[in-house]
């Protein structure tokens, strides 16, 4: 398994005579095999951080590196699985072919088997020959998760993966993700705007504000988690109060 080290990452976007400091010296570490959630208000830099860790953008300064279980830097990028808020499936391809396309440049030996195993993990094996427009929103997101899993990722990056779903479907997929992570150890970094989702899934919750990590909150609750268990709502309320207080201070 692979961990992440983010060290003093900064990124400034410029449009005409206006500049926006999207990331401002962000530093944190994710241990191999852990599940870390990043949360904060819209525009605080969560997605920009995601794109830098995924290698989709380069920082103005700072370093993103990857670590093995001995906290030693690894020379190559790990196998990444990525999941976004929208499924981003190609409408003219079947579900199976969408997943096979994601494996086109990987070194995995048996692509068809990897696809079948991933669809089985998310309960979509019976829909391998369906097309995206034949699926509900929740089913499409299950396929998007399968697409990330079929790469056998060492590191799974998720950018608000269930944010566009209704509340019941979102809760169901949260439970499915927790089960999959328990059965298939990997490192997960999940960006979300849902505090309940973060507390349900993560070992740690990193709070972002104004392009910085402003709080690192461990989640010391037994798994599996649910809103009714002791301590859940108190931790959720504590994180929410911190975010609201921090945002108010930044706008004064």
Buried (B, 14 or more C-beta within 10 A) or exposed (E): BBBBBBBEBBBBEEEEEEEEBBBBBBEBBBBBBBBBBBBBBEEBBBBBBBBBBBEEBEBEEBEBBBBBEEEEEEEEBBBBBBBBBBBEBEEEBBBBBBBBBBBEEEEEEEBEEBBBBBBEBBEBBEBBEBBBEEBEBBBBBBBBBBBBBBBBBBBBBBBBBBBBBEEEBBBBBBBBBBEBBEEEEBBBBBBBBBBBBBBBBBBBBBBBBBBBBBBEBEBEBEBEBEEEEEEBEEBBEBBEEBBEEBBEEEEE
